[in-house]
Amino acid sequence: MSGRIVQEIRVGVDVGCHSHNVAIGLPDGHFLEEFEIPHTPDGFREFFSRIGKHEQKYNCNVAVAMEGYNGHARPLDTMVRVRNYQLYNINNLKLARFKEIFPAAAKTDTIDARKALELFQLQDHLESARGVLQEVQAIPVENAILKRLTRRRRSLVNEHVRIINSIQADLRAVCPGLLEITNSADNLWFLNFLTSTDSFKKIARLRYATLLKIPGVGKRYAGIIQNWQTKAHFSHEVDWVGDMIQEDALRVLDLHHKIKLLEKKCTQVATNSALATLIISIPGFGPVCSSTLAGEIGTGVRFSSEASLALYLGMATLDKSSGNHKGSRSPKQVNTRAKAAMMIAVDRHRKYVPESTRYYLKKRLEGKAHNQAIRALGRHLCRVIFKMIKEERTYQIRN
């Protein structure tokens, strides 16, 4: 064994919620060891200590493949990158197709860890195994921060929408007619009005002078509220649901504040991101959408072509034609967060650039629905973004 020439040590990790199974081997198929570590600092130290012994013995590079990269693997995946080990993500969709072709033993964590080692060997020789292991490229720290900030913002926005829907349903049941004075509970002056007293029913007895002191309620809205007060009606549920409405309204106000702070942070961080700076130069691509796209894309090095970028952003479909049948299907490897940001940004973009407006209208005249026309324009913009990234230049409108 001492005379063995080794170019690389390969590590397969099956990531779990509380622990991770690890298998270590060599490119020629020789198996070195396998073990399980807990998701704790001591477990991480054991992980790198065991790899370090083999690394020192063979004096070679280390490649790590993880099933579940960027999920429960954090922060182990980041620690792997910090040590300059090559990190590969196991594409679960492509792995599933591979397993359909080559059935294996029943799934266990230990088997999956060893399977990662096999994939290292098979991807160089079998077409069906290629793409199962995808190398994780280094991402600029600014884009990594934007990814966490924008995902946090989206989580708060989703919570905000859910609570607003709950408030509106409760208002219709407890106090018919109140919601009609604004048509949407998501108005700051209305939320301040709902939370201005210690008892929900008291809002029907607030005086004009008191209403004017509520933030956002001026003379116009005070008059509207007073008109409602003359015919205010509460159902029997108000005694226990009223408090819930006020609690939800306070939570929404807090979410408004936190979302604005996150958006401000995104704008600040985006100024230091080369990728976000390029994307925001496209007319219609605002700070939030640009920050989201920069965070989710991470680095342009990940994409070998503009087609792969378009698939990732959800702006392209896969061909499903067979014989005389012509059709397409949606790819499963779409980043849904990036797709949502892209759809919003492209819809705004078409209103700023005449050439894009004409292209959108052309697609509508061809019978495309709005979303289909937006995706068609987005597909074109993916080519533009890919070229901007490769050439490191901002967007330019042709004369």
N, C-alpha and C positions, 0 to 999 in steps of 0.2 A: 504493500500500500504506500510505503514511503516514496517509491519511485514513480507513483502515479502523477501524470501531468494534468493539472486541473485548471481550467480557465475561469470557472465560475462555481460558486456554491448557490444552490437553489433552495428556497424556503417556501413551503406551502402553508397558508394559514386559513383555517376555517373559523370565521369570526362568529362568536356567540355574544349573547347579551352580558353574561356574567363571567365567561371563560372562553379561551381560544385554544383550539387544537393545532399543533405545529408539527410539520414533518420537514426534515432536512435531508437533501440528497445531492448527488453530483450529476452532471450532464449525461454521463454514460449509463445512468440508471441505477448506480450504486446507492443504496439507502444507508444513511448515516444514523439517524435517530428520530424518534418522535416523542412528544410530550405534551402536556396540557398546562397552560398558565392561567391564573386568575386575572381578571381585568382590574389590577391594582398596581401601584408603583413597584411592589416586590415582584409581581409577575412580569412586568416589563423589564426589570433588571435581569431576571432569570432568562428571558427571551434573548436579550442582546448578549448576555454572558455566554450562553451556549453557542450562539452563532459566532461570537468572537473567538472561541476556542478553535473552531473549524477554520475560521478566516485566518487566524494566526498560523495554523498548521499548514494550510495549503497556499497562503499568501496570494489570494485572488479576490476578484470582485464578488459581490453578493447581490442576488436578485430575489425579491420577495413577491409572491403572488397572494392576493387576498380576495376571498369571496365575501363581498359586503363592504368594500372600500368606501370610506366616507360616511359610514353609518355607525354601527356599534364599534367599529374599528378605531374611532377617534379616542384618544390621541395617538394610538400606536402607529397609525399610518403616517402621521406627521413626524413622529420620532424616527421612523424608517427613512424618510426623506432627508431629515436633518443629518443623518449619518452617511448621506450620499449613496445609499443602497438604491438599486433600481427597483421601482415599485410598479407592480402590474395589478390591474383590476380584472377580476374574472367576470366577464360578461355573462350574466345568468341566462339571458335569452339564447345566446349562441351556445352556451354550455348545455342547455336543455335540448336543443336540436342535435347536438353532438351525441348526447346520451341516448336519444331516440335511435340513432344510427348504430351506435355501439353500446348496447345494454351492459350495465355493470352490476356489481353486487348491490344489495340493498343499501340505501343511503344511511350513513352514520357520520358523525363529525370527524372521526378518525379517517374513514375512507375518503371523505371530501378533502381532507388535508393532503392525503397521498395523491389524490386525483390531480391536484394542482401541480405536483411534481411531474406527473405523466404528461400534462398538457404542455409543459415546457418542451418536452421531447417531440410530442406529436405535432405541434403547430408548424414545425419545420418540414414535416413530411406528408401531412394529410391536409388536403384542401378544406375539408369539413371542420378541422380543428383551428384553422386560422381565424384570427379575430376574437377567439375566446379570451385570450390574454391581451389586454390593452395596456400599454405602458402609460403610467401616470406622469405627465410632464410637470415640471416645476412651475408653479403659478406665482406671479408677482404678489407680494404681501398685500398691496392695495386692493387687488381684485379678490383676494381671499377675504379681506375685511368687508368689501362690498357685498360679497355673497352672503355672509352672515347677517349683515345689516338689512339687506333687502328681503331676505327670507324671514327675518324677525318682523319687519314691517308688514309683509304679506300676512303673517300669522295674526298680527294685531288687527289688520284690516278685515280679515275673515271673521274674527271675534266681534269686531265692531258691527259688521253687517248682520251677524246672527242676533246680537242683542237688540239692535234697532228693530229687526223684524219681530222680536218678542215684545218689545215695548208697544209697537203699533198694534199687535194682536190684543194685548192686554188693555190698551186704551179703548179699543172698539168694544170690548166686552164690559169694561168697568165704567167708562164715561163716554157713551155715544155722543158724537158731535164735536168732541174736543179736538180730535186729530184733524178734523176738516178745516180748522182755522189756519193750518199750515200745510196740510196734505202730506207732510213728511216729518217724522220725529227727529230726523237728522239735521235739525237747525239749532245752532248754538243758543239763540235767544229762547227757543222753545224748551230746550233742555234746562237752561238756567231757570226758566219759569216753573218747570215741573219740580225743581229741587229747591225752590225759594222758601219753602215752609217746612215745619217739622211734621206736618200731617197733610197727606195728599188732598183731602177734602177742603182744606183751608184755601187752596188756590182759587176757589170760587168766591172767596170773600175779600180778596186783596183789593185795597183801595188804589185809586189812580196814581196818587203820589208814590205809593209803595211800588207799583208796577214800573214806574219810570226809573226807580233805583236799581232794578234788575239789569245786569249787564246784557246789552244787545237789544233790550226792549225800549224802543223810543216811543214817541207819541203815536206813530202809526200802529204799531203792534199793541200798544196799551189800549187803544180804541177798539181793536179787533177782539182783544181779550175781554174787555168790559162788555162788549156786545154778546159774547158767549156766556159770560157770567149771569146775564139776565135769564137764560134758559138752561143753565147747567143742571145736569142730572147724573146721579151716581147709582150704580146697581148695588145689590146687597153684598157683592164680593169686595167692595172697595175697602172694607175694614182690614182685610188681610192682603189683598193684591196691591193696594195703593202703596204700601211700603216697598213691595217688590219693584214697582214701576220706578219709584224714586231711587232705589239702590241701583237699578239698571241704568237710569239716566246719569247718575254720578259716575258709574263705570265708563259710560260712553264719553263723557267729558274728559275723564282721565285718559282714555284711549286717544281722543283727539290730540291731547297734549303730547303724549308719547310718540304718536305717529309723526307729528310735526318735528319733534326732536330728532327722530331717526332720519327723516328726509333731509334735515339740515346737516346731519353727520354724513349722510351719503354724498351730498353736494360737496362738502369739504374734502372727503377722501377721494372723490372722483377727480378732483383737480390734480391729484398726484398720480392718477392712473392713466398711462398712455393709451390703453384700450378704450377707456371711458371717454377720454378726450377726443378720440377719433370718432366714436359713435355719436357723441352729442353734437358733433359738427353737422350731422345730417338734419336738415330741416324737419321739424316735427318730433324729433327724438328728444324728449325732455330729460331732466336730471334723473327722475326715478326710473324710467324705462332704460336709459343709458346705463345707469348704475347696475340695474338688474341684469342686463345683457352682459356687461363687463364681468360681473361676478359669476354668472353661470357659464360663460364661455371660458373665462380664466386666462387662457392663452391661445393664440391662433395656431401655435405649433401642434396642437392636438388634432388639427384637421388637415388631411392631405389634399383636399380639394374643396372647391366651393359647394359641390354637391353634398359632401358629408356635413358641411356646416349647415346647409339648408335643411337636411334631414334632422339634424340635432335641434334646430330652431322650429321645426314643425312647419316649414314653408314648402316642403316637397312631399310627394307621395311615391310609393313604390309601384312599379309596373305589375299588373296582374292580368295581362292579356294572355289568351290561350286560343289558338286557332283563329276563327273569325271573330271571337269575342275580344273587345277592347275595353280594358278597365284598369283600375288602380286601387290601391288600398293604403290606409294610413300606417306608417311605420310605428313600431312599439318603442323604439329607442329615442323618442322625442323627449326633450326637457320641457315639461309642461309649464314651468315658471317662465322660462325664456320665451316659449311660444306665446304665452299670454301677454308678456311685455312687448313682443314683436308685433302682435296683432294691433295693440293699442297705438304703438308708435307709427306703424305703417298707415293706419287709418288717419292719423293726424298729418303724416307726411304728405299724403296725396292732396291735401288742401293747401299746401305751401308751394309745391312745385308743379307748374303747368304741365310739364311733360308727363309727370306721374298721374296727374288728374286725367289727362287724355288717355293714358294706358288703362286706368281704372274704368273709365266710361266705355272704352272699347270692349273690355271684358264683360261689362254689364250688358252691352248691346249683343254680345255673343250668347247671352242667356245665362251667364254666371250669376249666382246669388252674391250678395254683398260680401260674405265671408270668403267665398271662393275667389272673388275678384281681389280682395285684400291679400289673400295668400299668393295669388299669381304675381301681384306687385311685390310682395315680400320675397318671393323667389328671385325676382330680378335684383332686389336690394341685397340679397345674400351674396350675389356675385360682386356687387359693388363693395360691400363690407369686407369680403374676403380679399379683394384687391387692395382696399385701403389698408388692411392689416399687413399684407405682404409688402406693400410699398411704403408703409408708414407715412401716409399722407391723409389729410382731411378731405371731407366731401367737397366737391366742386360742381356747380351747376353749369351745364353746357349752354353756351349762347346760341 
